[in-house]
Amino acid sequence: MITMEWGTATDRGLVRSINEDSLLAAPPVFLVADGMGGYQAGATASAIVVEEFTIPADVARVTAEWVIQSFERADSRIRFGAGGGTTVAGMVVVQQDSNPYWLFFNIGDSRVYRCADGVLAQVSVDHSVVQELVDEGRIEPEAARFHPDRHIITRAVGADEKPHPDFWLIPAEAGERLLLCSDGLSSELDAGTIAAIVTGPGTPQEIANSLIAQALSAGGRDNVTTVVVDVLTVGTDVRDELVLSSDQPTSIEPEDESTRPRGNHSVSTQVSGAA
């Protein structure tokens, strides 16, 4: 069992006419998708990812296989219908050896960060031309933010015959803080600024809002989206249910838009699955 609270924020920025980012915060699934392809195509592509990662009522378990199938369904819908493409960065809670784990995943240059013991680290690795230059030692990591090819990505949902996400399986820990963001944040703020905000005081919603505000102050040249999750407690009592922490606990029906959690929330999530 994991007890957590989270906050979300998104903004079209100061230059773009529409917001092509989408997000999902419906435990045990959290993700950010940054659409591309021009005007409505990008927005539609990112929205399709959210639809495919929203857990239907007949799915009893969230597993690595379910995540892969969700990617494949979204990819097929985008390539053969909507057009465009989208990056994705996200995480789901799965069960491994009777303990809850985070299964992190990404395609493209949206990112996953994890803060533990006051130290923020980037979990995901960008699939981009500039990241390849960094890996080859041809440019320094901070130079990537200003490189002329910084917006060229090498993987995206909807761009290939089959999506190729990267995965990381990390035990959930009480006290950790997790950040998902589109590149509208990481391209505007350096690593030190992001770390200072995320490791600072505040609720997840306050942190999410502050990150957006700082990105806009730095120029806001792209859509920007953040999802911030605080893990409050971690246990091993696992059942197939999701229970809101509130005065009147109710079960979450993720497919019902009216009951989907939004903004700053607390939740006790008990799920089973196998990575």
N, C-alpha and C positions, 0 to 999 in steps of 0.2 A: 504494500500500500504506500502510495506517495500522497502527501498533503502539500498542495502548492497554491500559489496565487500568481496572477499574471496581469499584464497590461499590454495594450496594443495602440499603435498610432500610425497614421499614414497621411501623406500630403502630396499633392501634385507638384509641389515646388514652385519656384518663381519664374520659370521659363516655359515649361511644358503646358500645353493647353488642356490636356486631360491626364488622369492618373491611370497608368497601365499596370500598376502594382495591384496585387490581391494578397489577402492574408487569411489564415485559418487559425483560430484558437478554440479548439473543441477537444479537451482532453479525452483520450491520451494523444491526440495529434495536434501539432503546432507547425505551421509553415508560412513562408513568405515566397511569393512568386512574382517575378519582374518580367512583364510581357514586353515583347518587341515585335517589330514588323510594320509599324506605322499605324497611327490612329487606332481604329477599332480592333484591328487584328491582334495587337498586343494585349489589349484589355480583355478580349475574349479568350485568348490563349491562357492567360493567368487565371481567369475565372474558371476555366475548364479544369485546371489542376485542383483548385479548391473543391470543385464539385466531386471530382474523382477521389479525393482524399477525405471527404466527409463520410464518416462511417455509417453505412446503412443499418437498418434495424436487424437484418438477418445475419450480420457478421458478429459472431460471438468472440472472436479473438483478433487482436492486432498483432500480426507477425511480420517478419522480414519479407516473406513471400507475398503477403497482402500489399506491402509497400511497393514491391516490384511490379505487381499486377496493376496497382493504381497508376504508376508511371506509364506502363504500357497502354492502359486504356486512355489516359490523357494524351499520350503521344499520337495514338491512332486518330483520335477525334480531331486533334489540331492539324495533323498532316493531311487528312482526307476530308476536312470540312472547314474549319475556321481559318486555317492559314496562320502565318506568323510563327511565333515561338515564344518560349519563356524559360527563364532560369528558375530554379527551385532550391530553397534551403529549408530544411525542417528537421523535426525529431518526433519520435513516437516512443511511448513506454512499452517495453516488451518484458517478458519474463525469462530469466536465464538462471538455472540451478536454484529455483525457488526464490530468487531475488529480482527486484525491479532494476532494469537497465534502461538507459537512453539509447535508442538507435538513431544516430544522427545521419543525415544524408544531404547531398547537394549535387546539382548540375548547374554549371555556369559560374557566375561571379557573385551571386547572393551568398551571404555568409552565415556561419554558425560560430558563436563565441561561447566560451564557458569560463565562469569566474568561480574559483575555489580558493579558500584561504586568502582572500583579498587580492588574488592575482588573476588577471584576465588573459586568456589565451585563445587564439583563433584555432578552432577545431578543423574546419573545412579548408580545402585548398582550392583557390580559384581555377576555373578552367578558362584560361584566357591567354592571349598572346603575350601580354606583359608578364604574367606569372611564369610562363616558359622562359622569358628572358631573365627573370629573377633566378629561377632554378638553374639556369646555365651560367649564372654569375656575371651576366653582361650588364645588368643594372642593379642598383640597390632597391630594396623593397619600397622605401618611401618615394623613390623616383617613379614608381609605377603609377602613382596618383596623377602625375602630370604628363605621362608619356602620350604621344599623339595616337597610339594604337590601344589606349587603355579600354576602349569600349568594344574591342573585338574579342568575342568569346569563342571558345573552341568546342563547347558542348552546349546543347539546349534541348529542351523537350519540344518536339515538333520539327526539329532540324535534321534528325537522323532516322534511319530505318528502324533502329531500336535504341531507346534511351540507355545511357550508361552512367548511372549515378555512382558516386563514391559513398561508402558506408563506414561508420565508426560505431562500435559498441562499447559504451562506458557505463560503469555502475552508477546509479543515481545516489547522490549524497545529500544529506540534510545540510542546509546552509549554502548550497551552491546557487548561483544566479546564471541564467542562460539568456543569450541574446541571439535573435535571428534578425537579419536586416538585408535590405536590397542594397545595391551598390550606390544608390543615391546617398547613403550615409557614409560608406567607406571611401567614396571618391571625394567627399567634401571634408571629412574630418580625419586627422592623422591618428595613428594607433594610440598615442599618449592621451589625446583628448577623449577618445572613446573610452579608454580604460579609466580615466579620471571620473567620468560621469557614471559608468556602470558600477565601479567599486565604491562610489560615494553613497551617502544616505538617501533614503527615499523609497517609496513604494514602487512596485514594478510599473504602475501607470505613470507615476511622476518621472521615473527614469526614461520610459518610452517617450513621453512628451518632451523631456529635456533634450534628448538626442535629436528629435525632429527639429526643435527650435534652434539648436546649434547648427545643424546642417543648413537650415534656411538662412541663418545669419552668415554662414560661410559662403553663400552664393545660391544655394537651392537650385542648381542647374539641372536637376533630374528629379523624377518622382522619388520619394523616400518613404520607407516603411520599416517599422520596428515591432518586434514582439519580445517582451521581457518576461521571464518566468523565474520565480523564486521557489526553490524546494524547501519546504518547512520541516517536514518529517518524512522518514523512510522506514517502512516495515516490510515484513515478509508474508503478511496475511493477504492472500491473493484470491479474489473471486471475480467473476465476470460481471462487474457492475461499475457504474460511475455515480458518485453521490456528491451533490453540492454541499459545501459547508455553509449552512445558513440556519435560521431559526426554524424553517420548515423544509427539511431536506427533500429534494425531489430528484427523480432520475432524469438524466439528460437524454433527449431524443435528437441526435445530431442532424437528422434529415429535416427536422422542423425548424425553419428559419426563425420562427418567433421565440424558440427556446434556446437558440444557440448562444453561448456565453459571449459577451462583448465587454470591452473595456477592462477595468480592474476587477478581478474576481478571486475568490478562494475556492478551492475544490479538493476533496479527498478522492483520489482516483485509485480504484482497485481493478486491475486488469490481468488477464493471463495471455500468454503468447510465448512463442519460442523463436529466437533469432537463429 
